[in-house]
Amino acid sequence: MAQGAGYTHADEFDAGDLQVSDLHRIHYAQYGKPDGKPVVFLHGGPGGAGCTKSNTVFFNPAVYRVILLDQRGAGQSEPTAETRENTTQLLIQDIEKLREHVGVKKWHVVFGGSWGSTLTLAYAQAHPEACGSLVLRGVFLGTKAEVDLMDGGKLTGMVWPEEYDRFISYLPEGKRVHPLEAYHELIMSDDRNVAHKAAQEWNRWELSVSYLHQTPGAEIDAKLEDERWVMSHAKMETHYFVNGCFLEPDQLLKGCDKIEHIPTRIAQGRYDLVCPPRAAVAIHKRLPNSVLYWSPQAGHSATEPGTLAKLTEFCDELGLLDLGSK
């Protein structure tokens, strides 16, 4: 079993890049037991820093072969922050290409948090035969209602008023009715300075409200100095959000019949205001083989102690099952 805050892994035993289109090349890395039960980790975002070794913390290296994937435009994948040829459907295709490339017949676990939970559900519904089990954290169904709760100030801005006032006041007064569209326009500007400053404010808002106990401003400021991360996360996130995450209305709920046989484990921060808990309940009700755990003193982050401990416990539990993977 894990000790303290999860598992410690040695450095990757394999890493590489996979050309998935004329434009996009995705980066991946493998950790843990080379002949272990394969798990693919789908990071949040969309966009951003992609994956790091720290994402292996949930998985016992004596049991699991952990494959970390940087999605199109994120992390070490190239070109960075590229929104062309970047849709949910294409990301699903990339996961399949990676599965075949690394020689995995069936994932033992598909693990995704936040946007990663959206992609996990979309991928599993498209390829249920490739998924032995699912682990979801901070469930996000990609709906307009969820985006509005976060970026329209309907919920999050009521709890974090000073942070929301800064976020909305950055926009010209006439653009504040539709902040997502307004920020997207600025972030996609051809003027690099305009785009970068808007991207910093977009990311500052999300970073400020992701934890139950607020992140110190100095830590947020330091993260916002990473221009590659700032632009990738802001451009990709607003690109997906203004396009409805490239999903049909309620697509992920309606598609649950395709995956209702798959063992699914859900960890949700009780005070998650980035991905409000209603989505986790909705998915849990649609999936009879799911377990929903409420992390009682947590917001959105996977690293809050209760959430981290439960996700690790879930992966330990699933690692004991024979799901026909490898």
RODO-2510 file (C-alpha; in nm, 4 decimals, decimal comma):
residues 326
     n   res          X          Y          Z
     1     m     0,0000     0,0000     0,0000
     2     a     0,0986     0,3599    -0,0439
     3     q     0,2759     0,5364     0,2381
     4     g     0,1747     0,8919     0,3259
     5     a     0,1133     1,0997     0,0152
     6     g     0,1083     0,8219    -0,2441
     7     y     0,3828     0,6338    -0,4278
     8     t     0,7316     0,7316    -0,5362
     9     h     0,8517     0,6233    -0,8815
    10     a     1,1932     0,5956    -1,0385
    11     d     1,2531     0,7961    -1,3539
    12     e     1,0742     0,6927    -1,6702
    13     f     1,1895     0,3719    -1,8345
    14     d     1,0726     0,4972    -2,1730
    15     a     0,9730     0,8271    -2,3323
    16     g     0,9057     0,9369    -2,6838
    17     d     0,7077     1,1369    -2,9330
    18     l     0,4364     1,0163    -3,1683
    19     q     0,3439     1,2032    -3,4849
    20     v    -0,0363     1,1930    -3,4931
    21     s    -0,0921     1,4345    -3,7843
    22     d     0,1101     1,6488    -4,0218
    23     l     0,0795     1,9257    -3,7635
    24     h     0,0774     1,7581    -3,4223
    25     r     0,3323     1,5481    -3,2365
    26     i     0,2380     1,4185    -2,8917
    27     h     0,4802     1,3368    -2,6104
    28     y     0,4493     1,0410    -2,3745
    29     a     0,6481     0,8806    -2,0941
    30     q     0,6266     0,5443    -1,9185
    31     y     0,6925     0,4711    -1,5511
    32     g     0,6620     0,1850    -1,3076
    33     k     0,6648    -0,1847    -1,3986
    34     p     0,7326    -0,2406    -1,7700
    35     d     0,5134    -0,5524    -1,7763
    36     g     0,2642    -0,4189    -1,5225
    37     k    -0,1033    -0,3438    -1,5585
    38     p    -0,1255    -0,0498    -1,8012
    39     v    -0,2814     0,2775    -1,6942
    40     v    -0,3089     0,5905    -1,9051
    41     f    -0,3180     0,9226    -1,7201
    42     l    -0,5180     1,1996    -1,8891
    43     h    -0,4263     1,5414    -1,7529
    44     g    -0,6560     1,8359    -1,6956
    45     g    -0,6724     2,1626    -1,8830
    46     p    -0,7399     2,1511    -2,1704
    47     g    -0,3845     2,2535    -2,2494
    48     g    -0,1324     2,3605    -1,9893
    49     a     0,1735     2,1869    -1,8527
    50     g     0,0747     1,8384    -1,9592
    51     c     0,2120     1,5597    -1,7393
    52     t     0,5044     1,5337    -1,5001
    53     k     0,6504     1,2537    -1,2926
    54     s     0,4375     1,3756    -1,0000
    55     n     0,1292     1,2390    -1,1771
    56     t     0,2488     0,8843    -1,1060
    57     v     0,1880     0,9285    -0,7324
    58     f    -0,1443     0,7395    -0,7392
    59     f    -0,0061     0,4168    -0,8845
    60     n     0,1903     0,1370    -0,7169
    61     p     0,5073     0,0952    -0,9276
    62     a     0,5188    -0,2739    -0,8376
    63     v     0,1773    -0,3215    -1,0005
    64     y     0,1267    -0,0602    -1,2699
    65     r     0,2834     0,0403    -1,5978
    66     v     0,1969     0,4109    -1,6022
    67     i     0,1738     0,5940    -1,9343
    68     l     0,1585     0,9731    -1,9179
    69     l     0,0310     1,1540    -2,2272
    70     d     0,0697     1,5227    -2,3104
    71     q    -0,2383     1,6106    -2,5142
    72     r    -0,2187     1,8141    -2,8338
    73     g    -0,0826     2,1611    -2,7674
    74     a     0,0084     2,0837    -2,4039
    75     g     0,3237     2,0061    -2,2116
    76     q     0,6053     1,8773    -2,4312
    77     s     0,3772     1,8073    -2,7257
    78     e     0,4341     2,0282    -3,0288
    79     p     0,3359     2,2764    -3,1510
    80     t     0,2544     2,4241    -2,8125
    81     a    -0,0785     2,6042    -2,7596
    82     e    -0,1916     2,5072    -3,1103
    83     t    -0,5699     2,5187    -3,1504
    84     r    -0,5802     2,4055    -3,5117
    85     e    -0,6690     2,0375    -3,5511
    86     n    -0,7477     2,0257    -3,1808
    87     t    -1,0832     1,8760    -3,0841
    88     t    -1,2083     1,6165    -2,8370
    89     q    -1,2546     1,3670    -3,1192
    90     l    -0,8930     1,4081    -3,2303
    91     l    -0,7664     1,3673    -2,8733
    92     i    -0,9611     1,0402    -2,8539
    93     q    -0,7920     0,9252    -3,1733
    94     d    -0,4543     1,0145    -3,0226
    95     i    -0,5165     0,7946    -2,7169
    96     e    -0,5941     0,5029    -2,9461
    97     k    -0,2827     0,5660    -3,1547
    98     l    -0,0742     0,5776    -2,8389
    99     r    -0,2304     0,2553    -2,7058
   100     e    -0,1366     0,0773    -3,0264
   101     h     0,2077     0,2400    -3,0378
   102     v     0,3064     0,1210    -2,6890
   103     g     0,1561    -0,2240    -2,7435
   104     v    -0,1315    -0,2160    -2,4961
   105     k    -0,4277    -0,4391    -2,5790
   106     k    -0,6540    -0,2914    -2,3113
   107     w    -0,5991    -0,0243    -2,0477
   108     h    -0,6371    -0,1613    -1,6967
   109     v    -0,7219     0,1919    -1,5805
   110     v    -0,8045     0,5126    -1,7635
   111     f    -0,7466     0,7907    -1,5088
   112     g    -0,8572     1,1503    -1,5583
   113     g    -0,9241     1,4553    -1,3433
   114     s    -1,1027     1,7800    -1,4277
   115     w    -1,0844     1,8131    -1,8088
   116     g    -0,9146     1,4737    -1,7942
   117     s    -1,2394     1,3281    -1,6562
   118     t    -1,4248     1,4708    -1,9573
   119     l    -1,1771     1,3124    -2,1944
   120     t    -1,1809     0,9844    -1,9999
   121     l    -1,5591     0,9567    -2,0334
   122     a    -1,5564     1,0575    -2,4000
   123     y    -1,2782     0,8111    -2,4790
   124     a    -1,4402     0,5256    -2,2865
   125     q    -1,7731     0,5814    -2,4603
   126     a    -1,5985     0,5754    -2,7981
   127     h    -1,3819     0,2721    -2,7130
   128     p    -1,5364     0,0778    -2,4230
   129     e    -1,3571    -0,2384    -2,5314
   130     a    -1,0226    -0,0701    -2,4561
   131     c    -1,1091     0,0262    -2,0963
   132     g    -1,0858    -0,2111    -1,8010
   133     s    -1,1793     0,0507    -1,5406
   134     l    -1,2107     0,4271    -1,4976
   135     v    -1,0965     0,6635    -1,2223
   136     l    -1,2447     1,0144    -1,2288
   137     r    -1,1624     1,3179    -1,0168
   138     g    -1,3324     1,6587    -1,0193
   139     v    -1,5871     1,5546    -1,2794
   140     f    -1,6506     1,7958    -1,5662
   141     l    -1,9080     1,7087    -1,8345
   142     g    -1,8168     1,9895    -2,0710
   143     t    -2,1538     2,1631    -2,0558
   144     k    -2,2281     2,5325    -2,0973
   145     a    -2,3936     2,5371    -1,7559
   146     e    -2,0712     2,4239    -1,5871
   147     v    -1,8617     2,6827    -1,7709
   148     d    -2,1104     2,9559    -1,6805
   149     l    -2,0936     2,8625    -1,3118
   150     m    -1,7173     2,9095    -1,3179
   151     d    -1,6551     3,1933    -1,5610
   152     g    -1,9865     3,3744    -1,5395
   153     g    -1,9565     3,4281    -1,1669
   154     k    -2,2895     3,2628    -1,0902
   155     l    -2,1430     3,0395    -0,8217
   156     t    -1,7686     3,0793    -0,7916
   157     g    -1,7836     3,4573    -0,7963
   158     m    -2,0248     3,4530    -0,5036
   159     v    -1,7730     3,2587    -0,2931
   160     w    -1,4565     3,4316    -0,4190
   161     p    -1,5836     3,7887    -0,4782
   162     e    -1,2515     3,9744    -0,4715
   163     e    -1,0915     3,7294    -0,7129
   164     y    -1,3927     3,7424    -0,9438
   165     d    -1,4007     4,1218    -0,9370
   166     r    -1,0393     4,1267    -1,0564
   167     f    -1,1170     3,8691    -1,3263
   168     i    -1,4189     4,0531    -1,4651
   169     s    -1,2800     4,4054    -1,4216
   170     y    -0,9907     4,3264    -1,6527
   171     l    -1,2378     4,3261    -1,9418
   172     p    -1,3788     4,6409    -2,1038
   173     e    -1,7118     4,7225    -1,9415
   174     g    -1,9087     4,6432    -2,2553
   175     k    -1,7575     4,2938    -2,2777
   176     r    -1,8323     4,1740    -1,9250
   177     v    -2,1689     4,0125    -1,9997
   178     h    -1,9936     3,7269    -2,1805
   179     p    -1,6513     3,6924    -2,0134
   180     l    -1,5561     3,3651    -2,1809
   181     e    -1,5995     3,5040    -2,5305
   182     a    -1,4286     3,8292    -2,4343
   183     y    -1,1256     3,6574    -2,2843
   184     h    -1,1052     3,4187    -2,5790
   185     e    -1,0911     3,7141    -2,8193
   186     l    -0,8087     3,8766    -2,6225
   187     i    -0,6125     3,5543    -2,5707
   188     m    -0,6273     3,4754    -2,9435
   189     s    -0,5057     3,8256    -3,0351
   190     d    -0,2206     3,8583    -3,2838
   191     d    -0,0680     4,1112    -3,0425
   192     r     0,1505     3,8918    -2,8214
   193     n     0,1461     4,1366    -2,5306
   194     v    -0,2339     4,1666    -2,5333
   195     a    -0,2725     3,7877    -2,5530
   196     h    -0,0211     3,7170    -2,2764
   197     k    -0,1662     3,9643    -2,0263
   198     a    -0,5208     3,8364    -2,0842
   199     a    -0,4009     3,4764    -2,0501
   200     q    -0,2375     3,5591    -1,7174
   201     e    -0,5631     3,7024    -1,5807
   202     w    -0,7650     3,4062    -1,7088
   203     n    -0,5290     3,1634    -1,5375
   204     r    -0,5010     3,3721    -1,2198
   205     w    -0,8757     3,3403    -1,1699
   206     e    -0,8766     2,9596    -1,1988
   207     l    -0,5663     2,9140    -0,9843
   208     s    -0,7151     3,1369    -0,7143
   209     v    -1,0242     2,9212    -0,6645
   210     s    -0,8922     2,5671    -0,7146
   211     y    -0,8200     2,4850    -0,3509
   212     l    -1,0371     2,4862    -0,0410
   213     h    -0,7581     2,6782     0,1313
   214     q    -0,6568     2,9578    -0,1020
   215     t    -0,3200     2,9389    -0,2759
   216     p    -0,0867     3,2224    -0,1653
   217     g    -0,0670     3,5030    -0,4200
   218     a     0,3118     3,4694    -0,4462
   219     e     0,2768     3,1075    -0,5606
   220     i     0,0216     3,2061    -0,8233
   221     d     0,2401     3,4937    -0,9449
   222     a     0,5352     3,2568    -0,9812
   223     k     0,3329     3,0111    -1,1886
   224     l     0,2092     3,2923    -1,4105
   225     e     0,5692     3,3700    -1,5071
   226     d     0,5778     3,0474    -1,7119
   227     e     0,4709     3,1885    -2,0476
   228     r     0,4517     2,8502    -2,2203
   229     w     0,2105     2,7174    -1,9576
   230     v     0,0134     3,0417    -1,9417
   231     m    -0,0523     3,0545    -2,3153
   232     s    -0,1137     2,6836    -2,3614
   233     h    -0,3654     2,6610    -2,0795
   234     a    -0,5538     2,9807    -2,1594
   235     k    -0,5653     2,9359    -2,5378
   236     m    -0,6644     2,5709    -2,5239
   237     e    -0,9168     2,6094    -2,2445
   238     t    -1,1022     2,9010    -2,4024
   239     h    -1,0823     2,7298    -2,7440
   240     y    -1,2571     2,4235    -2,6067
   241     f    -1,5064     2,6148    -2,3962
   242     v    -1,6283     2,8450    -2,6738
   243     n    -1,6781     2,5352    -2,8879
   244     g    -1,8803     2,3465    -2,6289
   245     c    -1,5843     2,1107    -2,5735
   246     f    -1,6749     1,9656    -2,9146
   247     l    -1,9513     1,7623    -2,7501
   248     e    -2,3214     1,7383    -2,8216
   249     p    -2,5500     1,8650    -2,5411
   250     d    -2,5402     1,6157    -2,2518
   251     q    -2,3408     1,3755    -2,4703
   252     l    -2,1466     1,2223    -2,1834
   253     l    -2,4573     1,1559    -1,9752
   254     k    -2,6475     1,0120    -2,2693
   255     g    -2,3564     0,7848    -2,3564
   256     c    -2,3318     0,6204    -2,0151
   257     d    -2,5171     0,3110    -2,1358
   258     k    -2,2060     0,2240    -2,3378
   259     i    -1,9854     0,2079    -2,0268
   260     e    -2,2249     0,1066    -1,7486
   261     h    -2,0473    -0,2313    -1,7181
   262     i    -1,7051    -0,0727    -1,6539
   263     p    -1,5916    -0,0436    -1,2888
   264     t    -1,5678     0,3291    -1,2201
   265     r    -1,4341     0,5125    -0,9170
   266     i    -1,5054     0,8823    -0,8568
   267     a    -1,3364     1,1152    -0,6057
   268     q    -1,4941     1,4584    -0,5738
   269     g    -1,3975     1,7511    -0,3539
   270     r    -1,7049     1,8573    -0,1589
   271     y    -1,6138     2,2238    -0,2080
   272     d    -1,4976     2,2040    -0,5695
   273     l    -1,6036     2,5300    -0,7349
   274     v    -1,4094     2,4751    -1,0577
   275     c    -1,5982     2,1542    -1,1392
   276     p    -1,9059     2,1703    -0,9121
   277     p    -2,0085     1,8385    -0,7511
   278     r    -2,3448     1,8050    -0,9298
   279     a    -2,1695     1,6557    -1,2347
   280     a    -2,0128     1,3790    -1,0244
   281     v    -2,3539     1,2886    -0,8840
   282     a    -2,5092     1,2842    -1,2309
   283     i    -2,2438     1,0448    -1,3646
   284     h    -2,2586     0,8247    -1,0548
   285     k    -2,6354     0,7828    -1,0962
   286     r    -2,5901     0,6750    -1,4584
   287     l    -2,3161     0,4204    -1,3888
   288     p    -2,4314     0,1262    -1,1732
   289     n    -2,0732    -0,0029    -1,1321
   290     s    -1,9465     0,3276    -0,9954
   291     v    -1,8421     0,4336    -0,6459
   292     l    -1,8539     0,8021    -0,5485
   293     y    -1,6353     0,9309    -0,2667
   294     w    -1,6791     1,2794    -0,1241
   295     s    -1,3513     1,4337    -0,0126
   296     p    -1,4890     1,6331     0,2814
   297     q    -1,2185     1,8985     0,3171
   298     a    -1,1174     1,9571    -0,0441
   299     g    -1,1765     2,1829    -0,3398
   300     h    -1,0721     2,1026    -0,6954
   301     s    -0,7091     1,9960    -0,6700
   302     a    -0,6010     1,6314    -0,6842
   303     t    -0,3213     1,7045    -0,4364
   304     e    -0,5431     1,7999    -0,1436
   305     p    -0,4716     1,5282     0,1152
   306     g    -0,8113     1,3554     0,1347
   307     t    -0,8521     1,3441    -0,2421
   308     l    -0,4983     1,2205    -0,3036
   309     a    -0,5353     0,9452    -0,0436
   310     k    -0,8649     0,8202    -0,1860
   311     l    -0,7484     0,8235    -0,5471
   312     t    -0,4470     0,6174    -0,4438
   313     e    -0,6718     0,3778    -0,2524
   314     f    -0,8970     0,3413    -0,5573
   315     c    -0,6000     0,2532    -0,7761
   316     d    -0,4741     0,0020    -0,5196
   317     e    -0,8170    -0,1601    -0,5180
   318     l    -0,8462    -0,1757    -0,8970
   319     g    -0,4939    -0,3124    -0,9213
   320     l    -0,6107    -0,6279    -0,7471
   321     l    -0,8743    -0,7015    -1,0107
   322     d    -0,8376    -0,9159    -1,3198
   323     l    -0,9750    -0,6907    -1,5925
   324     g    -0,8242    -0,8668    -1,8914
   325     s    -0,5694    -0,5906    -1,9550
   326     k    -0,2182    -0,6018    -2,1014
***
